């Protein structure tokens, strides 16, 4: 049975690409989610899966997110949280616990 997330945060990133400062602001929002940098994550693009560390995604979020089709979904091994980067320029973070 799928888990039901209890908490949600979102960030509008329409202007997140305009300058290095805007990119850094999104990076700061991701940092504030308090996910350990060394945590393995799985990025689900259409039919592809990329395994990397959370630190790599935070540092290069703009590169990973630039070519999103409909959405990019990111989860950890436990699936206790999920980050969705939506093509409508929104990041939605879902979690089992309040962050």
PASE-477630 format. One line per 4 residues: number of its first residue (from 1); their letters; for each residue z, x, y of C-alpha. Coordinates in nm, 3 decimals. Each point is the difference from the previous one (the first is absolute). Layout:
# residues N
NUM> A> Z/X/Y  ... $
END
This chain:
# residues 99
1> XXXX> 0.000/0.000/0.000  -0.092/0.143/0.344  0.275/0.091/0.239  0.050/-0.205/0.313 $
5> XXXX> 0.043/0.202/0.314  0.281/-0.116/0.228  -0.077/0.188/0.318  -0.309/0.060/0.206 $
9> XXXX> -0.084/0.215/0.301  -0.335/0.025/0.166  -0.170/0.222/0.252  -0.316/-0.076/0.192 $
13> XXXX> -0.210/0.318/-0.006  -0.298/-0.122/0.203  0.083/0.261/0.264  0.142/0.247/-0.254 $
17> XXXX> -0.318/0.207/-0.004  -0.053/0.051/0.374  0.184/0.328/0.052  0.208/0.261/-0.174 $
21> XXXX> 0.308/-0.169/0.149  -0.100/-0.338/-0.147  -0.056/0.160/-0.342  0.343/0.167/0.032 $
25> XXXX> 0.160/-0.336/0.088  -0.129/-0.153/-0.325  0.119/0.311/-0.186  0.348/-0.054/0.153 $
29> XXXX> 0.000/-0.365/-0.115  -0.084/0.115/-0.353  0.275/0.264/0.016  0.253/-0.267/0.103 $
33> XXXX> -0.066/-0.186/-0.327  0.228/0.268/-0.152  -0.210/0.068/-0.307  0.074/0.351/-0.133 $
37> XXXX> -0.281/0.241/0.086  -0.011/0.139/-0.355  -0.041/-0.343/-0.161  -0.314/-0.049/-0.207 $
41> XXXX> -0.213/-0.286/0.128  -0.309/-0.174/-0.132  -0.270/-0.102/0.246  -0.218/-0.280/-0.134 $
45> XXXX> -0.349/-0.015/0.152  -0.219/-0.268/-0.154  -0.030/0.134/-0.358  0.130/0.351/0.075 $
49> XXXX> 0.353/0.137/-0.015  0.114/0.315/0.177  0.337/0.153/-0.084  0.162/0.212/0.267 $
53> XXXX> 0.330/0.048/0.184  0.124/-0.229/0.277  0.009/0.303/0.232  -0.376/0.048/-0.044 $
57> XXXX> -0.071/-0.363/0.087  0.228/0.004/0.307  -0.159/0.320/0.128  -0.357/-0.123/-0.055 $
61> XXXX> 0.038/-0.378/0.020  -0.293/-0.029/0.240  -0.239/0.181/-0.236  0.104/-0.205/-0.304 $
65> XXXX> -0.014/-0.325/0.199  -0.324/0.055/0.190  -0.236/-0.116/-0.276  0.204/-0.290/-0.136 $
69> XXXX> -0.222/-0.277/-0.133  0.217/-0.311/-0.019  0.333/0.175/-0.047  0.174/0.310/-0.126 $
73> XXXX> 0.314/-0.070/-0.201  0.260/0.270/-0.048  0.287/-0.025/-0.248  0.249/0.229/-0.165 $
77> XXXX> 0.068/0.023/-0.373  0.276/-0.265/0.012  -0.207/-0.244/0.209  0.311/-0.076/0.208 $
81> XXXX> -0.212/0.019/0.315  -0.363/-0.025/0.101  -0.193/0.099/0.311  -0.323/-0.185/0.067 $
85> XXXX> -0.245/0.143/0.251  -0.218/-0.299/0.077  -0.355/0.007/0.136  0.122/-0.215/0.291 $
89> XXXX> 0.178/0.310/0.135  0.347/-0.100/-0.117  0.250/0.181/-0.220  0.229/-0.227/-0.200 $
93> XXXX> 0.302/0.152/-0.172  0.173/-0.204/-0.270  0.328/0.101/-0.162  0.266/-0.122/-0.239 $
97> XXX> 0.263/0.130/0.243  0.030/-0.014/0.376  -0.111/0.326/0.163 $
END
